[in-house]
């Protein structure tokens, strides 16, 4: 549960607070005290049967996961300070003005069951054709907590005027007043999901001469759920109350206390329960809007608990963590088609198309955004005192403009969804030769990887720009490389092969080897932390809001040109970009920027590793090998992507490249004795 005192903190937002993403904390980080013990119990049975040209395999598997986890957050006095309200984070720390902290229970006993069955046939259909046919069925279970220390939030229930917090049937045994549950202990509607994974492959010797082969395959592969989802559910109130009300200056000494210092707020809404205690006083209720202060709809509304709802903390005042209640397992479709040709003289050429498509991947976003209210298109909001018309959008009234009732879609929720996707297409070619004196192999890949988001981070929003629909977030993957060429080789030098004596000892049996990689840089975005404040609260997702082009600007014009060494002080042209415009004429809040995700690509990269090898045979059974390895032999710097690409940074600090990838030249000598 995250208590918020939104009006004073948010209404002070202005364009200078683009720096609000900065902040610091006092106290050990949460992972410092985390501990877990995991036991996986696997039962596997496989039956093989050879009949004629067929090799059949049948089998099944059962996996039980027992994960006992201590997941403490800040029971060690960890305090957070962020910029805002006209003060820097450091100024707040000096004044003892805390922004938020955590509390609640932290022990969990996660459990999970998974089943799978398969049948496969490797069929030699002809002298020149082999087929691989198979089907695998996966029955994958969602995690639940044996201690019942998880909960979910269903926005649809809140919007329908029903209690939105969802706890499993085990919650009835916890003895927490008002906290009741029903259904699966996973908090989901289905505790298991079933997937069918067909696999088809073939290998065809085209002419029957064993020098031209075509191979292909297709399969669907399912992935067992990790603990990221159930960990997200463990942050639900009242399991993990979060003191988000902030503390005034001079009240640091009693920030957590139920008996605050004189002059400090009393009652103290930040008086968290002791670590490991489930406190019913932190149980949420269904929040409803009573009215607006002074009937001023530009202000933060007065919010109370709905009549008859259990709990005491309105759901509007939570930071609700939502996991879709229909459990789906991530899966990937993979396919390939490859031609392999023997060119003669031990040269082999391979040409192939390789692709995959993944669905039901995890992503984090605030999809229930605020609606835009203008004089021309006002919003009507239902309150306990009657319907109210909002004709101006402000940061303060963003909660009231939330798309669904009963939840703060403006800045008080995150959806940990299972609807992300990815696509990968590539042309891959390999030319290789192996012979007695060494080998040579070159591999080139021309590829494109795109997705809705490249991260399954559960703590920060990963969707880009307008988060109401993932289509606005689709772009090149963070790890996409359009071109990649790799060359590797080893060659035993033929010099002095007939030498004898000292000349033979010193000059014969030398070899060289190396690996060279040439590749495109990775994509990055231009952002604007001040964008989208009409729809999403300032600072909620500042790193994933796109910037804007200036009038007359273009994406191409945003790049500077010339040698990379001349561009490190400005990889992009700052004058090509601008801040997000007002959401409408005269608005105090902003629209989204018009730049998409990962529209630029970082610097080209190359690396040359080289080795010089000397083999020295001492006796029939003893030998020495001396190796001199030169990593990045040319000492060529590979520059990373620019770090500061938010338009908040002016020319001179915007799009600077201040880091390299890899290492400078490294020379390593080694001597190996074999016997």
N, C-alpha and C positions, 0 to 999 in steps of 0.2 A: 504494500500500500504506500502510495506516495502522496503525502499531504502537500497541497500547494497553496500559496497565498499569491494568486496570480495578478490581481489588479495593480498593486504597487510595483511589482517587479517587471511585469510585461509592458505596462503603459509607459514606462520610462525608456522603452526601446527607441532608438533613433539610428540614423545611418552610421554613426561612429561605432555602434555596438556590433559591427561586423566582426570585431575582435572577440566577441563573446564565446567563441569556440575555445579560447584559451582558459586555463585554470590550473590549480594544483591541489594536492591533498596532503594531509598530515596523518601519519600513521602507516603501518604496514599495508601493503596491497592485499586484497582478498586472497589471491592465490597462495600467499605465504603460509596460510594456515589450512589449506585444503589437503585432504588425504582420501584415498580410496583403495578398496580391496576388491578386485574383480576375479570371479571364478566362472569360467565357461565350461559347461559339461556337454560334450559332443558324443553322439551315438551315430555311427556310420555303418552302413551295410551295402555292399556292392556284389552283384552276381554277374559273371561273365559266361557267355555261351557261344561257342564257335560252331557254326553250321554252314557247310559249303563255303560260299563266297561271302558269308555274313559273319560279322563279329558283333554279337549283341551284348549290351550292358544294361543292367537294371539296378536301381538302388534307391536309397532314401537316407535322410539325415535329420536328426533332431538336435537342436542346440538350445540349451538353457543358459541364460546370462544372469548371474547374481552379482550385482554391483552395489556394495555398501560404501557410501560416500559421505564424508564430512565436507560441507560446502559453506563454511562461514563467510560472511561478507565483511562486516565492520564492527564486530563485537569487541574489537581491541581499541576503540576510540578513534576510528578513522573519520576524518572530517573533510568535507569538500568545500572549496572556495572557487567561485567563478566570477569573471568580469561582469558587471552589470549594475544598473541603478546609479550610474555616475561614478562608480568606484572600481578600481582594479582588484584583481584577486588578492594581490599582496596587501593593498590597503585594507581590505576586508579582514585578512588574517591578523593584521596589527590591531584592528579595532575589535577583534573577537566576534566578527559577524559571519556566522556559518551559514552556508546555503543548504546543505542537506547531508544526511547520513542514513544508516540502515540499522535494522535489528531483526528479531524473530528467531525461528528455529532453523537449524542448518543440517540436521542429520537425516539421511535418506537411505532406504533399502530398495533400490531399483531392481525390478525383475522383468524378464522378457523371455518369451518362448517362440521358437521358429522351427518350421518343418519344411522339408523339401523332398520331392520324388522325381526321378528321372528315368528315361528310357532312351537308348542310343543304339544306332546301327551303323557300323562302318562296313560299307558294301562295295566290294570290288565288282562293279557292274560289267566291266569288260577289261580286256588286256590293257587298254589305254585310259580307262576311266574309273575313278574311285569316288564314291559318294559318302558323305557323312550326314546322317539324318538323326535328329534328336528332339526331345521335348522335355522341358524341366518345369515342374510346378512348384512355386514358392508360396508358402503360407506363413506370412511374417506377422509377428505380434508387436503391438505398441508397448512401450514401457509403462509400468505402473509403479507406484511407491508402496511398498508393504507397510510403511508407517503412515501412509495417507497424508504426507506433507506436500501435496501438490493441489492445484486448483486451476480452473480455466475461467475465461470470460467470454460470454456469448453475446455479441452486440445485437443480434437479431432479437434476443429475448428482451434486452433493455429497451429497444426501439418499440417493442410491442407492449411495454408497460409491465413486463414481468421481471422477476429477480434475475439479474444477469450473471451472477457468480455461479459456477458449476463445480461441484465437488462429487467425488465418487461415493458409492454407498458406504464405504468404510468410514467416512467422516462422521457418521452417526455414533461411532464408538469413541470419538475423541473427547466427548464431554464438554465441548465448547458451546456456550449458550448461543442459540440462533444459527449455528453452523450445521446445516443438514445436507445430506447428499443422497444421491440415487444413481442407479445404473452402474456402468463399468467404472472400476477404480482408475482407469486410464483418463477419465473425464471425457472420453471420446464416444461417439455413437457406435463405432465398430472397433473392437479390440484387435481384430485381425484383418489383414488385407491379402487377397490372393492374386497371384500373377502367373500367367502362362508364358514361358520363354522358349519358343521354337529355335532350333539351330539347324542350319543347312549349309553344307560346304561341298566343294567338289575340286578335284584335280584331274586335268585332262592333258594327256600327252598327244598334242594335236596331230602330228604326222607319224607317230609311232617310232620315231628315231631317237627319242630321249634327248632332244635338243631344243624343243619348243614346248613349253608347258603353260597352260592357263589355269589359274586357281581363283576361286571365289568363295565367298561365304557371307552369311547373314545370321544374326542372332539377337535375341532380346535378353538382357541381363538385369536382374533386380539387385538392389542394394539394401542390406539390413539397416534399419534406422539406428542412428547413433543417439547419444544421450543429450544432444543439444536441445531437442524438443522438450523432454521431461525436465531438464534443468530450467528451461524457460517457465514451465508450469510451477516450478518451486518458488518463483518470485511473486506468486500471487498472494494478495492479502486474505486472511490475516497471518499467513504463514511467514511472510517476510514483510513486515511493516517498514516503510521508509519515511524518515523524517524529512519531508520536503517543504516544510513551512518556512524554513529559514529562521535564523535567530538574530535579534537586533544587537547592535554593538554593546559590548560590556556584559553580555549574558553567556559568554562561552563557558564559564565555570558551571553553569546549570543547564546546559543545552539539553541533556537527556533527563534531567531530574523532574520528578513529579512535584517537588518542592522548590520552585525556582527562587533565585536571588531577589531581594527587594528591587522593585523597578522593572523586573522582567515579566513577560507575559504570564498571566496566571488565570485559568489553567494553562499549562504548558503542553501544547499539542505535539511537541517533539519528545514527550516523556515515553520513550519506547519501553516495551516489556524487557525483562531480563533475557539474556541469551538462552535459547532453548525452551522458551515459554510461549505457548499459544494463548493469546489474550483476546477474549471475546469483545473487548472494548474497541479493538481495531478491525472488527468485522464490517465490511462495506454494506451499505444499503443502496437501493435503487435511488439515484438522484433525480430530482425534478427541479425545474426552475420556478422559484416563487414569484419573482418580479425583478425589476431593475432599480437600482438606487435612484430615487428621485425621478423615476420613469424615464431616465436617460438611457436609451438603448445603445449608446456608444460605450457604456461602462460594462464592467464585469458583472454578471447577474448574481442575484442572491439565490443560492442553491440550498435545498433542504432534502431530507429523506422523504420518499413517497410514503403516504399513509399505509400502514400495515406491513411495510417492508422490514425484514429483519436487518440488524446492523445499525451502525451509528455514523458511518463515514460515507457521504454521498459518492456514488460511482463517478460523478463528474470530477471529483477531486482526486481520483486515483490516476496512477499511470498504469492503465490496464494492459496486460500482456495476453494477446489473443492467439490461440493455436486453433486452426480449423478443426472442427469436430468430426470431419470425415477423414479417416486415416488412409493415406495412400503412400505406397512405397516408391522411392525414386527408381527409375529404370532407364536403361540406355539401349537404343538400337544401334548396332554396329554392322557395317558392311564393307566389303572390299572386293576388288577385281584386279588381278595382277597377271601380267604377261612376263614370263621368264624365258630368255633366249640365250643359248650357248653360241657365242660369236666365233668360236674357234681360238686356238692358241691360249686356252684357259681363261679367256675373257667371257664374263657373264653379264648380261644386261637385264635389268628388271624395270618394268614400267607398271605403275599401279594407281588406281583410284581408291582412296580410303576415306570413309566418312562415318559420322555417327550423329545421333540425335538423342538428347536426354530430356526427360520430362519429370515433373513432380519433384524438382529440386527445391531446396529451401531458400527463402529470401525473407528479408525483414523490411517492412515499410509501414507507413501510416496511411492506409487506404481510405479511411473514413475522414476525408478532409472537410474543412469548413466550406460552406457555400458563399458565393459572392453576393453581397447585398448592396444595391445602389438605389438612388432615387428613382431611376427609370425602371428598375427591376427589384422592388423591395421583397424581403422575406417575411413571412408570417410565422411567428414562433408561439407555440402553446405554452402558457405559464399557468400556475395555480390561480393567479388573479385574472386570467382570461387571455385571449390572443393578443399578441403584441407585434407591431410592424417594425422591422429594422430596415432602414433605408441608407445606412452608411456602414461600411466595413472598417473595423478597427482591430488592433491587436487585442484590446481588452474584451471585446464582444465575440472574439473568435470561438469561444466555447459554445455560446448560444447559437452560432451559425453552423454547428457541427451537422454533418449529413444525417446522422442517426441520433435519436434522443437517448438519454441515459448514459452517454459516453462522451468524453472529451476528445473528439476526433481532430481537434485543432492542434493540440500539443500534449495529449495525455493518453496515448495508446500506441502500441506497436503490434502489428500482425506478423507472426512468424509463420509464413505461408508455405504451401507445398505446390506452388504453381509456376515456379521459375523453369526455364528451359535453356537449352544450348544447342548449337548447330556447328558441325565441323565438316569441312570438305577440303580434300587435298589431292594434289597430283604428286606422286613420289616416284623418283627414279634412282636407281643404284647401278653403278658400273664398277665391277670388281674383277680382280685377277689374283690368283694364288699360284705360286710356283715354288720350287725348292729353295730359292734364295730370298723369298719374302712374300709380301702381299701388297696390294693397292686396292683401296676402296673409296669411292666418292659417292655421296648421297645428297641429292637436292630435293627440297620440298617446297612446293608452291601451295600455300594453304590460306584458308580463311576460317577463323573461329569467331562466332558471334553468340551472344547470350543476353538474357534479361538482366543478369547480375552475375558477377564472377566470384561472389563471396557468400557464404552461408552464415556470416557473422550474426550472432544472436543479440548482441548488445547495441549495435548501431544500425541505423537504416542503411540499406544497400541499394534500394531502388533509386532511380535518378529522376530529377525534376518532378513533374506531376505524378504523384504516387497513387492516384486513383485507378490507374491502369498501367500494367507493365509494358504496354506497347511504347510508352514514352521513354522507357529505360533501355530498350534494345539498342545494342551497339556492338562494336568489336569487343571481344573478350580482353580482359586486362593483360592476359598472357599471349595474345595473338602475335604471331610473327609471320609476315607475308612470305618472306624468302628466308631460306636457311640452307646453306651449303656446308657440308662436312667432308673433309678429306683426311683419310688416315692411311699410313703406310709404314712399312718396315722393309729394309733392304740390306742384305749382307754384302758388304763391299767385296768385289772380286780381286782387289789388288794384292799382289805378292802371294798369290795362292801357291806358287811353286817355290817360294823362298824357303830358306833353311837357316838354322842357327839363330843368332841374335836378331837378324832382320826378320825372320819368321815370327819370333817371339814378340817383337815390338810392333810390327807393321801388318801382320796378318790377323784375320778374324775380327775386323771392325764392322760395325753395323750402324745404320742410322734409322730412326723412326720418328714419327711426329703425328700430330693432329692439328688441323687447321679448321677453324669455324668462322664463317662469314654469315651474318644474319641481320635482318631488319630489327629496328628498335620496337619497343612495345607501346601500345596506345596510352593516351592520357586525355584528360578533359580540362576545359576552362570553366571555372566555377564562379559563383557569386553568392556569398553567404547571406546577402541581404535580399535575395530573390524569394518570391513566393509567400511573403508574409500575409497575404490576403487569405491563404489557404492552409498554411502550416506555421506553427509558432516559431518565432525567431530563435535560432540556435538549436532547434530540434534536429535538423538534418542538414546543417550548413555545408557539409563536405560533398553533398550529392545534388546540389542545385546548380544548374547550368547557367553560364554567363550569357551575355547578349552581344550581338554585333552592333557596332555603331552604324548610323545611317550611311549607306553607301559602302559599307564594309562587306567583306566576304571571307569565307573560311580560308580560301587560298591566300588572301592578302594578310592573314594573320601570321603566316610563317615569315621569318627572316631568311636570308639566303647567304650563300658563301660557305667558306670553309668552316667546319664545326668549331675550330679553335677561335674563330672570330665571332662566334654566335653564343658562346657560353654566358655572356653578360646580358643576353636578351635573345632567347631562342624563338620567342614570339614577339609580335609587334603590338605593344600595349595600346597604341592609339587606334587599333582596329576594333577594340572591344569597349563595351559600356556596361553600366549598371542596369539591372532590370527596371523597366518603366513602372510608373504607378499603375495599380490595377485598373484605374479609371481616372478621368480628369479630376484633379483636386484630391485624390485619395492619399491617405497617410500610409497605406500598405501597398505592397508591390505585387506585380504579376510574376509569372515564371519567365526565365530567360528563354531565348530562342535557339540556344546551342545545345546540341545533343551530347550524348555520352561518347567518350573516347574517339573524338573526331580528329585528333592529331596523333602523330607518331614520333617517338623519341629517336635519338641519333642511331645511325647504323653502327654495328658493333663487329669487331673481328678479334680473333685470338689465334696466336701461333705458338704451339708447344713443340719443342724439338729435343731429341735425345741422341747422344753419341754413346755407343756401347762398345766395349772391348771384352772379348771372351778369351780367357787364358786357361788352357788345360794343363794342369800340373801333373796328374797321373791319369791312369785309365778311369779311376773312380773319384778323382778330386779335380775341382776347377774353381776359378775365380771369375767373377764378372764385375767389371767396373762400368758404372753408368754416370754420365753427366747429363742431368735434365735441365732444360732451359724453358721455364714456364713464362709465357708472354715474351718470347725471345727478343722481339723488336722493341719491347718496353712501350708498346702502343697504348695510350689511354683510351678506355672505352667509357664514354660519358653516359651517365644515367639520365633519366627524364628530369625536366625542370620540376622543382619542388613547389614553389609558390606560384600557383596558377590561378589563384582567386583574384578577381579584378579589383579587390580591395587594395592590392599591392600596386603602388605607382610604378611608372617607368624608372628603372634603376634597381628595383628589387623584384619586379614581376618577371616570371619565367626565367629566372637565373638557374644555370646548371652548376651546382656546387658539390656534386658527388660523382664518383666513378663506379663502374661495375667490374668486379674481378679484382685482380691484384697487379701491382707493378711487376717488373721482371724479377723472377726468382730463380736462382741457380742452385741446384742441389746435386751433391756428389754422393754416390753410394758404392759400397764394395760388398759383394756377396760371395760367400764361400760355400760351395756345395760339395758334399761327400756322400 
